[in-house]
Amino acid sequence: MKLSSGYPFWLIKDGLPFNYSKLEESIQTDVVILGGGISGALVAFYLISAGVNCVVVDARTIGLGSTCASTSLLQYEIDTPLCKLKSMVGLKNAIRSYQLCAESIYTIESIAKKLNYKEFNLKDSLYYAAFKKDISFLKEEFAIRKQSGFEVSYLDQKEIMSEFNIAVPGAILSQCGGEINAYSFTHALHQYGIKEGLKVYDRTPVKKIQHNKNGIILNSENGNTIKAKKLVYATGYESINFIKEKIVDLHSTYATVTEQANNKTEFWKDNAIIWNTANPYLYMRTTTDKRIIVGGRDEVFFNSEKRDKLIDKKRNLLVSDFNRVFPDIEFKPEFSWTGTFGATMDGLPYIGEYQSLPNSYFSLGFGGNGITFSLIAAQIITDLITGKKNKDAEIFSFKRYNFKRH
Ligand SMILES: Cc1cc2nc3c(=O)[nH]c(=O)nc-3n(C[C@H](O)[C@H](O)[C@H](O)COP(=O)(O)OP(=O)(O)OC[C@H]3O[C@@H](n4cnc5c(N)ncnc54)[C@H](O)[C@@H]3O)c2cc1C
């Protein structure tokens, strides 16, 4: 699958910062993690920290799956609003999902500190009504978040104008959000892991996987085998190759980033992360090197040829979307890109065991919260592998829906 095209900004900025080896011999380990993007890197970090022997193997050069294309906003706010999620999964699980995403932002902060990683920042998050008609929904969403203990305030038209200089009818301002560079963070996690005994192999496609009662055997394209007791699938959107049921709809999404600003460090109040109620939603953030990223304009197909032809057109649309919100900020796009994106029925990820494939666990952080979901997945999977109970595992398990067959 061609997961991204164009010029994903982080890949341009950071290039290929580290080399990893190809697997050129047959090996044995306790846990093999298939996929070395942000999901695989976080699982590896947790497993290594728990003292579990593990190996990461990836078909691509590390980070060159969806991870390098990520705009890397960290949100506790799931694609499905809390007031809607409660009727899909029940109020308790809905609130817990939001809480777990919020906690994971602070956990990522503490991991970043431990790794001496600098491209993480806590941010406020502004969720604004794209249209007047969205105000009643926004107020309902505000009320349920407030009741559920999240630190939110409601801003009316006047308040948003005076605080953010944006002419929109209403917004929820949350004191919980963050931003990172998922690509460089993935490398930082792997580099830490390698020092602690992790083995990371890239450019090693796995062509065959045998799930036995007592373990797993992976066969690489170049004829080597990896024997392990357990397997973690951190294979991103390509996981549809391993799961019979249709658990995700794959779409295409677009992003563009400005040139670097010379002197400006604050583009709008606190450089909060901003997104809106439109469908598909528009979102924006700033970067530590003084740029603005805008993303959205999703399409409901994922055919990469069709998707890639639209990059220029989508860039122009994103620029005008941005300028409608901030007419006084010059947006000069420098790099634009597109990528595959996945949405589940309830906006929640699929994490944990999948009955038909014994001795394996999936970390499938689909949706706009891919990164925070990957963190939650790393914690749950590590607990399951090390035999600890995890009270949140059920919320994201494969059992939560009766699957529809393809
Ligand atoms: C444009 C864009 C913007 C986004 N913005 C955000 C955002 O703001 N915030 C957010 O949280 N999320 C965002 N996401 C989603 C986020 O990027 C993804 O959730 C995340 O990158 C997925 O990481 P991953 O490690 O699961 O997958 P990947 O990075 O795709 O890694 C999976 C790896 O598995 C490997 N693999 C698959 N099959 C095999 C095999 N058979 N053998 C060997 N290796 C294999 C692949 O080579 C790949 O490298 C965005 C995504 C896109 C495209």
The ligand as an SDF file (V2000), in Angstrom:
LIG
                    3D

 53 58  0  0  0  0  0  0  0  0999 V2000
   -1.6570   13.1920    6.8940 C   0  0  0  0  0  0  0  0  0  0  0  0
   -1.8560   12.5020    8.2130 C   0  0  0  0  0  0  0  0  0  0  0  0
   -2.0490   13.2630    9.3380 C   0  0  0  0  0  0  0  0  0  0  0  0
   -2.2050   12.6490   10.5850 C   0  0  0  0  0  0  0  0  0  0  0  0
   -2.3270   13.4340   11.6790 N   0  0  0  0  0  0  0  0  0  0  0  0
   -2.3940   12.8680   12.9060 C   0  0  0  0  0  0  0  0  0  0  0  0
   -2.4190   13.6770   14.0650 C   0  0  0  0  0  0  0  0  0  0  0  0
   -2.3950   14.9060   13.9830 O   0  0  0  0  0  0  0  0  0  0  0  0
   -2.4510   13.0700   15.2720 N   0  0  0  0  0  0  0  0  0  0  0  0
   -2.4830   11.7100   15.4000 C   0  0  0  0  0  0  0  0  0  0  0  0
   -2.5200   11.2080   16.5200 O   0  0  0  0  0  0  0  0  0  0  0  0
   -2.4800   10.9080   14.3080 N   0  0  0  0  0  0  0  0  0  0  0  0
   -2.4190   11.4560   13.0760 C   0  0  0  0  0  0  0  0  0  0  0  0
   -2.3810   10.6640   11.9630 N   0  0  0  0  0  0  0  0  0  0  0  0
   -2.4290    9.2180   12.1530 C   0  0  0  0  0  0  0  0  0  0  0  0
   -1.0560    8.7020   12.5660 C   0  0  0  0  0  0  0  0  0  0  0  0
   -0.0920    9.1930   11.6800 O   0  0  0  0  0  0  0  0  0  0  0  0
   -1.0690    7.1920   12.5220 C   0  0  0  0  0  0  0  0  0  0  0  0
   -2.0330    6.7260   13.4450 O   0  0  0  0  0  0  0  0  0  0  0  0
    0.2770    6.6210   12.9010 C   0  0  0  0  0  0  0  0  0  0  0  0
    1.3230    7.1500   12.1640 O   0  0  0  0  0  0  0  0  0  0  0  0
    0.2310    5.1260   12.6850 C   0  0  0  0  0  0  0  0  0  0  0  0
    1.4720    4.6290   13.0850 O   0  0  0  0  0  0  0  0  0  0  0  0
    1.7500    3.0940   12.9610 P   0  0  0  0  0  0  0  0  0  0  0  0
    3.0720    2.8630   13.5540 O   0  0  0  0  0  0  0  0  0  0  0  0
    0.5850    2.3440   13.5000 O   0  0  0  0  0  0  0  0  0  0  0  0
    1.7300    2.8300   11.3880 O   0  0  0  0  0  0  0  0  0  0  0  0
    2.9230    3.0440   10.3360 P   0  0  0  0  0  0  0  0  0  0  0  0
    3.7140    4.2500   10.5940 O   0  0  0  0  0  0  0  0  0  0  0  0
    2.3020    2.9120    8.9860 O   0  0  0  0  0  0  0  0  0  0  0  0
    3.8630    1.8120   10.6440 O   0  0  0  0  0  0  0  0  0  0  0  0
    3.4600    0.4890   10.3310 C   0  0  0  0  0  0  0  0  0  0  0  0
    4.6530   -0.2040    9.7570 C   0  0  0  0  0  0  0  0  0  0  0  0
    4.3380   -1.5950    9.5900 O   0  0  0  0  0  0  0  0  0  0  0  0
    5.1180   -2.0410    8.5420 C   0  0  0  0  0  0  0  0  0  0  0  0
    4.5530   -3.2780    7.9870 N   0  0  0  0  0  0  0  0  0  0  0  0
    3.3020   -3.5080    7.5580 C   0  0  0  0  0  0  0  0  0  0  0  0
    3.1970   -4.7790    7.0800 N   0  0  0  0  0  0  0  0  0  0  0  0
    4.4350   -5.3370    7.1970 C   0  0  0  0  0  0  0  0  0  0  0  0
    4.9570   -6.5950    6.8430 C   0  0  0  0  0  0  0  0  0  0  0  0
    4.2310   -7.5690    6.2770 N   0  0  0  0  0  0  0  0  0  0  0  0
    6.2810   -6.8170    7.0820 N   0  0  0  0  0  0  0  0  0  0  0  0
    7.0630   -5.8910    7.6780 C   0  0  0  0  0  0  0  0  0  0  0  0
    6.5930   -4.6740    8.0200 N   0  0  0  0  0  0  0  0  0  0  0  0
    5.2970   -4.3980    7.7850 C   0  0  0  0  0  0  0  0  0  0  0  0
    5.0860   -0.9120    7.5260 C   0  0  0  0  0  0  0  0  0  0  0  0
    6.1970   -0.9450    6.6440 O   0  0  0  0  0  0  0  0  0  0  0  0
    5.0400    0.3360    8.3910 C   0  0  0  0  0  0  0  0  0  0  0  0
    6.2740    1.0150    8.4690 O   0  0  0  0  0  0  0  0  0  0  0  0
   -2.2280   11.2260   10.6930 C   0  0  0  0  0  0  0  0  0  0  0  0
   -2.0520   10.4580    9.5400 C   0  0  0  0  0  0  0  0  0  0  0  0
   -1.8660   11.0710    8.3150 C   0  0  0  0  0  0  0  0  0  0  0  0
   -1.6510   10.2240    7.0880 C   0  0  0  0  0  0  0  0  0  0  0  0
  1  2  1  0
  2  3  1  0
  2 52  2  0
  3  4  2  0
  4  5  1  0
  4 50  1  0
  5  6  2  0
  6  7  1  0
  6 13  1  0
  7  8  2  0
  7  9  1  0
  9 10  1  0
 10 11  2  0
 10 12  1  0
 12 13  2  0
 13 14  1  0
 14 15  1  0
 14 50  1  0
 15 16  1  0
 16 17  1  0
 16 18  1  0
 18 19  1  0
 18 20  1  0
 20 21  1  0
 20 22  1  0
 22 23  1  0
 23 24  1  0
 24 25  2  0
 24 26  1  0
 24 27  1  0
 27 28  1  0
 28 29  2  0
 28 30  1  0
 28 31  1  0
 31 32  1  0
 32 33  1  0
 33 34  1  0
 33 48  1  0
 34 35  1  0
 35 36  1  0
 35 46  1  0
 36 37  1  0
 36 45  1  0
 37 38  2  0
 38 39  1  0
 39 40  1  0
 39 45  2  0
 40 41  1  0
 40 42  2  0
 42 43  1  0
 43 44  2  0
 44 45  1  0
 46 47  1  0
 46 48  1  0
 48 49  1  0
 50 51  2  0
 51 52  1  0
 52 53  1  0
M  END
$$$$
